[in-house]
């Protein structure tokens, strides 16, 4: 087994711990996967606004819409159990809670607030408990996803 030293963490690791790159002499990047992931994550948070805007600009692209449509059909046709499992995660209680909050905001029964963590005005309602549908934490997309990752790790 061949080994290589990561220039970032100065640790010697096997070549499996490095991403492949055809233009490098040994065919692998000089930074290990762990360091690479860390750098990508840091860059994402530094340039968060740019990436959100970029992703939002691609949503309505006709080619991407067509791809999503075809991918959904492919998944339904080839992996029906996987699709069924995915939809189980988003059960009726979750959908009901989300709809209830959306309608309450529209009717000014609940005031939409900025993100509780960073103060971003573009926030989403996060339910800690779906049995209490109108009790939400207001979080931006990034902190909302981070909260779900924390919850998934605990489970």
C-alpha positions in Angstrom: 0.0 0.0 0.0 1.3 3.4 -0.9 1.4 6.4 1.5 1.4 10.1 1.0 1.9 13.1 3.3 -0.8 15.7 3.5 0.7 19.2 3.2 -2.0 20.7 5.4 -2.0 18.4 8.5 1.5 16.9 7.9 0.1 13.4 8.5 1.2 10.4 6.4 -1.9 8.5 5.2 -2.7 5.9 2.6 -3.6 7.0 -0.9 -7.2 6.0 -0.2 -7.4 9.0 2.1 -6.7 11.4 -0.8 -9.0 12.4 -3.6 -8.0 11.3 -7.1 -6.7 14.0 -9.5 -5.4 13.1 -12.9 -3.1 16.1 -13.2 -1.1 15.3 -10.1 2.1 13.2 -10.4 0.9 10.4 -8.3 -2.8 10.8 -9.4 -4.0 12.2 -6.1 -4.5 15.6 -4.5 -1.8 16.8 -2.0 -4.4 17.4 0.7 -6.1 14.6 2.5 -9.9 14.2 2.3 -10.4 15.4 5.9 -8.5 18.6 5.3 -10.2 19.1 2.0 -13.7 18.7 3.5 -12.7 21.1 6.3 -11.5 23.8 3.8 -14.6 23.4 1.7 -16.9 23.8 4.7 -15.0 26.9 5.9 -15.2 28.4 2.4 -18.9 27.8 2.3 -19.5 29.6 5.6 -17.2 32.5 4.6 -19.1 33.0 1.3 -22.5 31.8 2.5 -24.5 34.6 0.9 -22.8 34.0 -2.5 -23.6 30.3 -2.5 -27.2 30.8 -1.4 -27.8 33.3 -4.2 -26.0 31.0 -6.7 -28.1 28.0 -5.7 -31.3 30.1 -5.8 -30.5 31.3 -9.3 -30.2 27.7 -10.5 -33.5 26.5 -9.2 -35.6 27.8 -12.0 -33.2 26.8 -14.8 -35.3 24.7 -17.2 -32.5 22.1 -17.6 -32.3 21.6 -13.9 -36.1 21.3 -13.6 -36.1 18.7 -16.3 -33.3 16.8 -14.6 -35.1 16.8 -11.2 -38.3 15.6 -12.9 -36.4 12.7 -14.7 -34.5 11.8 -11.6 -37.7 11.6 -9.5 -39.2 9.3 -12.1 -36.1 7.2 -12.2 -36.1 6.8 -8.5 -39.8 5.9 -8.4 -39.4 3.3 -11.1 -36.1 1.7 -9.9 -36.2 2.2 -6.1 -39.8 2.3 -4.9 -38.9 1.2 -1.4 -36.3 3.9 -1.0 -38.8 6.5 -2.2 -41.4 5.1 0.2 -38.9 5.3 3.1 -38.0 8.9 2.2 -41.6 9.9 2.2 -42.2 8.2 5.6 -39.7 10.7 7.0 -41.9 13.6 5.9 -45.1 12.3 7.5 -48.5 14.1 7.7 -47.8 15.7 11.1 -44.7 17.5 9.7 -46.6 18.7 6.6 -49.5 19.8 8.7 -47.3 21.7 11.1 -45.4 23.5 8.2 -48.7 24.4 6.5 -50.2 25.7 9.8 -47.2 28.0 10.5 -47.2 29.2 6.9 -50.9 30.1 7.1 -50.5 31.7 10.6 -47.7 34.0 9.2 -49.9 34.9 6.3 -52.8 35.8 8.6 -50.5 37.7 11.0 -51.2 35.3 13.9 -47.4 34.6 14.1 -44.7 37.1 13.3 -41.8 35.8 11.2 -38.6 36.8 13.0 -35.0 36.9 11.9 -32.7 33.9 12.5 -32.2 33.4 16.2 -28.5 32.6 15.6 -27.2 35.1 13.1 -30.0 37.6 12.6 -30.5 36.9 8.9 -33.9 38.2 7.8 -34.5 35.2 5.5 -35.6 32.7 8.1 -37.6 29.5 8.3 -39.7 28.0 11.0 -38.1 25.0 12.8 -40.2 22.7 14.8 -38.6 21.0 17.8 -41.8 19.2 18.5 -44.5 18.6 15.8 -47.1 18.1 18.5 -46.9 21.8 19.1 -47.2 23.1 15.5 -47.2 26.8 16.2 -44.1 26.7 18.4 -41.2 27.4 16.1 -37.7 28.6 16.2 -36.8 31.0 13.4 -33.6 30.0 11.7 -31.9 30.9 8.4 -31.5 28.0 6.0 -27.9 27.3 7.1 -28.6 27.2 10.8 -31.8 25.2 10.1 -29.9 22.5 8.3 -27.2 22.5 11.0 -29.9 22.1 13.7 -31.3 19.0 11.8 -27.8 17.6 11.5 -27.4 17.9 15.3 -30.7 16.2 15.9 -29.8 13.4 13.4 -26.5 12.8 15.2 -28.3 12.6 18.6 -30.7 10.0 17.1 
